Amino acid sequence: MSAQELMNLLKERLGEAHFEWKLDSKTNKLRLEDLELGKGMDLLLGDILTKYDERKEKAIDEVVYTIEQTFAAMKKEKERGFHDLTNIYPVIRSGSFPKKTKEGHAFITTEHTAETRIYYALDLGNTYRLIDEDMVKKLDVPVERIKESARFQVRKLPTKVKKDEVAGNIFYFLNENDGYDASRILNDAFLKEMRGKIEGDMTISVPHQDVLIIGDIRNNTGYDVLAQMTMHFFTIGTVPITSLSFVYEEGHLEPIFILAKNRVKKEQEKK
């Protein structure tokens, strides 16, 4: 299948009249613009063709779904705007995540740890959009109010966990798949509640966006299990954050490797 044939197939599936179709024959990049919204998106048809060779119609189904959801999100954003702050949530990203949009607009962020940073998102139902400075101009409220509202909203999210025991250590998994699983690390009340259940060291891991792992580490093997577990989740996550876990002590997060160094230092001082 050629890029032109793929574009024609997408026209059949999506409806040619709803969009403006611009195909760059040199790069096989398709610019698709919704005529009603006046907004668009770019598709690299070469990548889609590669997936088509492997997965056939399933690859087409996936790209059609992505296009439909993207424009549906744009439409909701236009209709709802930013007047309802209950649609704004914090999201955790890695420290290396871009600080600006492709257009050069800075995202609204808050420092979190050396490994993670807090971004803010407008929830649009099946997806969300990270808030940048350009979007804030449409919202007639201070940035700090956006951040405060987001931190309040994250406390309303369900915090049901699943429990597992490995080598005498207890692990709790939070996996609602709502896009904000890792964001629960910002729910102080939830973390304090979990601390009350834990007998050993309390660890918190956010290897990717859609999982939060709390560990009750009761022996040295537990740290080895935790390291392997977080690395596994980090490698399979669609939005990876960090393979490094944190120890939760008195309301503060401390990277495990720093805790290990402090313990070695204390043992040396005792000698």
Protein Blocks (a to p, Z undefined) as FASTA:
>chain_A
ZZklmmmmmmmmnopklpccdddfklopacdddfklopacdddfklmmmmmmmnmmmmmm
mmmmmmmmmmmmmmmmmmnmmmbmklpccddddfkbcfbdfkopacddddfbfmbccddd
ddehjaccdddfklmmmpccdfklmmmmmmmmmmmpccbdcdddeehiacddddehnopm
mmmmmmmklmmmmmmmpmbdcddddfbfkbccddddfbfklmmmmmmmmmmmmmmpmbdc
bfcdcddeehiacdfklmmmmmmmmmmmmZZ
